[in-house]
């Protein structure tokens, strides 16, 4: 598709790289995961605003 056609589309064009499937279910950074889980335990999730 040419650039003019891409600019007129309303939905984004996304290409998924299937070579990333080898990382599915693996923890790549144990320290960051532990820190994130600790922050979720102490602080919690932010309250969501309901759209009216």
VMD Tcl script that draws the C-alpha trace (Angstrom):
set ca {
  {0.00 0.00 0.00}
  {1.31 3.46 -0.80}
  {1.83 6.20 1.79}
  {-1.21 8.16 0.65}
  {-3.39 5.12 1.23}
  {-1.85 4.53 4.66}
  {-2.53 8.09 5.76}
  {-6.22 7.86 4.82}
  {-6.88 4.62 6.71}
  {-8.62 4.88 10.06}
  {-7.30 1.62 11.49}
  {-3.56 1.22 12.07}
  {-1.51 -1.20 10.01}
  {0.23 -3.64 12.34}
  {2.64 -6.42 11.44}
  {3.22 -9.03 14.16}
  {6.63 -10.65 14.27}
  {6.03 -14.36 14.91}
  {9.65 -14.92 15.94}
  {8.77 -13.36 19.32}
  {6.65 -16.41 20.24}
  {9.75 -18.05 21.73}
  {9.57 -15.54 24.63}
  {5.94 -16.32 25.46}
  {5.63 -17.49 29.04}
  {9.28 -16.77 29.92}
  {10.41 -14.27 32.54}
  {13.22 -12.23 30.99}
  {13.94 -9.92 33.92}
  {13.21 -11.51 37.29}
  {14.27 -8.38 39.22}
  {11.88 -6.10 37.34}
  {9.03 -8.58 37.71}
  {9.62 -8.82 41.47}
  {9.73 -5.02 41.79}
  {6.49 -4.62 39.81}
  {4.72 -7.25 41.90}
  {5.94 -5.59 45.11}
  {4.65 -2.21 43.94}
  {1.27 -3.71 43.08}
  {1.06 -5.24 46.56}
  {1.93 -2.03 48.40}
  {0.34 0.64 46.20}
  {-2.26 -1.29 44.24}
  {-3.85 -0.47 40.93}
  {-5.08 3.04 40.19}
  {-8.80 3.61 40.49}
  {-10.48 3.65 37.12}
  {-12.76 6.48 36.08}
  {-16.12 5.51 34.66}
  {-16.97 7.21 31.41}
  {-20.45 8.67 31.37}
}
mol new
graphics top color blue
foreach p $ca { graphics top sphere $p radius 0.5 }
foreach p [lrange $ca 0 end-1] q [lrange $ca 1 end] { graphics top cylinder $p $q radius 0.2 }
display resetview
